[in-house]
Amino acid sequence: MRLSRKFKKLFSRDAAESLWENAFRWTHPVNSRQILAGIDRTELERLRDSYPYRPNARKINAYEDAKYWIGVNVRRAQDLWLDRSPPLQILDLGCGAGYFLYLCRLFGHEGLGFDTDEEPFFRGTTEFFNVRRVIGRIEPQTPLPDLRRKFDLVTGHRVCFHRLTRTNNGEWLEWSPADWKFFINDIRIRFLKPEGRLLLEFNPRPDGSSFFTDELRAFFNSQGARIFRWKALLAADSNQRPRFKQTRKL
């Protein structure tokens, strides 16, 4: 049974789209080693010693591992063509340790993070990377705080703010399509420039299946989203079809 699943994954649409992404990255390589050379990794280790893992925190998310997280975020930036687009104003929701916005600045963009202040280590790393952030929490059916500006790109990576609480059987209660509609409309109206984009990246579900259930896929499609693997890209105008490549000068 496991072998058959592996074969299905190997020849699945997801595998084909992964190959497509990698092909575009290969045509425009980014020197991750050069980026790493500019980071004082000893200081990151020192920060980890100052802010040890919280009880029950997942050590798999070892954010002091700059080599791993620079690799992850270089791929994210490449997939959005941020390594070869004109300067953009970027808002990163759930900015975490700040790696993504740090890279955005290296590529010539101006970024602002938005996150809670529950992880002291992130407080240290965002200061270390000189990443500006606003403290807050994303709640269902609640507007985000006024940031007094609009952005060319709003991103959310490994989104988890839609998870409300765990049930007795360990499953998450999540936002309804109505909650997602409120959030997307809030971003579109108050935070996106006319040609702006919203990128949401989701984790797979615990059983390995896609975040996009039939209901959620239908909803995001109704909002004009371009769904690619575990990501949904939306334009400021729901009637426009967004592209990962930035084709217009903003």
N, C-alpha and C positions, 0 to 999 in steps of 0.2 A: 504493500500500500504506500509506504513512504517513498519507494523508488518511483512508483507511478506519479506521485505528486511532484517529485523532482523533475521528471520528464515533462510534465505539464507546465511547470514553471519555466523550464528551459525554452520551450517553444510557445510561450504565452505572449500576448500583446504587451504585457509589462516588460518582458525580456527584450522584445523588439524596440520598445520605446527607450529602454535603458541603453541599448546599443546605439540608438540614434543620438541620445544625449552625449554619450562618450565620444562619438564621432565628431560632434561640433566642438567639444573641448579639445580634442587632439588637433583640430585645425587652427585653434587659437590658444596655444599652451601658455600657462602662467607658471613662473618659476617660484614654486612654493619654498624651495630651499633658500632662495634669496630673501623671501619674506621672513622666514624663520630666523635668518641670520640677524635681522634687525630687532629681534625680541629677546629681552633678557630673561631666559628661561629659569635661571637661578632665582631671580626675583619672584617668578610665579610659584616656584617651589616654596620660597620663603613665605609667600602669602598663604599658601595651603597650610603651612605649619602654624601660621597665625590664626587661620580660620579653619579648624579641622572639620571633618565631615559631621554633619548633624546626625543625631540618632535616627536610624531608619532611612537615611539618605542613600540613594543608589550610587555605589562607588563606580558603576560602569560609566557614569557621567563625570569622569575625572577631568574637570575643566582646566586643571593645571597642565594637562597633556597638550601643549601647544602644537606639536607636530600633528596630532590627530585632528584637533579642531580647526587648525588652519587649513588642512586638507578638505575637511567637510565644507567649510565656508568658502574656500576658493571655488569648489564645484557649484555651490549655490550662486555665487556671484557670476560665474561663467554662464550658468543656465539662464540668467536674466540679462546677459550680455553687458554686465556692469564693467567688465574689463575693457570694453571697447565702445562705450556710449558717451555722449556728451555729459557734462556734470549734472547730476540730479540731486534733488532734495528728497531724502529718504527717511521714513519713520519705520522703526523696527519694533513691533509689538512683542513683548516678552523677550527683550534683548539679552537677558541672561548675563553671561560673562563678558559680552561685548565684542567677541571675535568678528562677527559679521560686519558691524559698523566700523571696526578698526580697518578691515579690508576695504570697505567702501571708501573710506578716507584716502587710503593708498591709491585707489583707482580714480581719485579726483572728485568724489562726491561728498556732500555734506549730510551728515546723519544725526538723528535724534532717537534715543531709545525710550521705551515705555515699559515699566515693569514694577512688580511689587518690591519691597525691601526686606523680604523674608530670608534671603540667603546672604549672610554677611560676606562670604567670599566674593560674591558678585559685586558688592560695594567696593571691595578692594581691587578687583580686576578692571572694572569700568574706569576707576580712577587711574589705574596703571596704564590702560590703553587710551586714556584721555577721551573717553566716550561720554558725551552728554546724555543724561536720561532724566525723565520725569517719573516720579513715583506715583503709582496708582494701580487700580485693579479693574479688570474688565468683568462686568456683571451683566447678566441677561436683562434685556429690555431697559438698559441704562446707558445714556449717552456718555461717551468718553469726555474727560475734562477738556476745556477749551485750550488748545495749544497756540492759538493766535497766528496760525499760518497754515498753508496747504502744501501738499507734497506731490512730487511726480510719481513716487512709488511708496506704497505701504506694504510691509511684509510681516508675516507671522510664521515662524519656523517651529516645527514640532508642536503645533498648537495643542494646548490642553485646557485653555480657559473655558471651553465649552463643557467640561466635565463638572457636574454639580456635586454628586455624592455617590458613594458606593452602596449598592444594595446588599442584602444579607448573603446573597450568593456570589458576591465579589464583582458583579458587573456595575458599570457606571451608568448613572442617570445623566442624560446629556441634554443639551439645548434642543429645542424643537425647531422645525423650519421657520416658525414665526420668530423665534429668538434670533436665528441667523439672519432673517430678513431685516430685522431692526438693526442689527449690528452692521450689516453690509450697507444699508441705506445711510446710517450715521457716518460711516467712513466715506461713502461716495459724496454726500452732500457737504460735509463739514471739513474733510481732510484731503480730498483728492482734487488736483488741478483738472481742468477739462480733458486733458489727454493722459491723466494719471491712471495708474494700475494698482490693483490690490492682489497680492500673492499670498495664499494660505497653503502651508505645507502640513500634512497630517501624518501621525504615526499609524501604522497598521493596527488593527484590533488585536487583542490578546491571542486569538486563534490564528492570526496571520492573515486574516481576510482584510479587504480594503475598508478604509474609513467610509467610503461612499457606498452606503446601502442603496438599494433601489430607490427608496424615498429621498435620501439625501442627494443622490445623483440627479434625480428628476428636478429637485428644488434648485440645485446649483445650475443646472442647464437652463432652467426658467429665468435665472438671473443673468444669462448670457456668459456663463463661465466657460473657459477653456479648461477641461479636466485632462491632466497629463500625469499618468501614474498616480502618485499620492498627493498631487498638487492641484489647486484650483486657482486660475488666474482670471480676474474680473476687471473690466474697464470701468471708468467713471460713469460712462453711459451704458446702461444695460442693453441698449440696442446695437452697441459696437462689439465686434469680435476682437478681443485683445490678442496681442502677440508677445511672446517672451522677448523677442528682439525689439529694441527701441528704434523705430524707423523714422520718427519725427523729431526735429530739433525743438526742445522745450524751452 
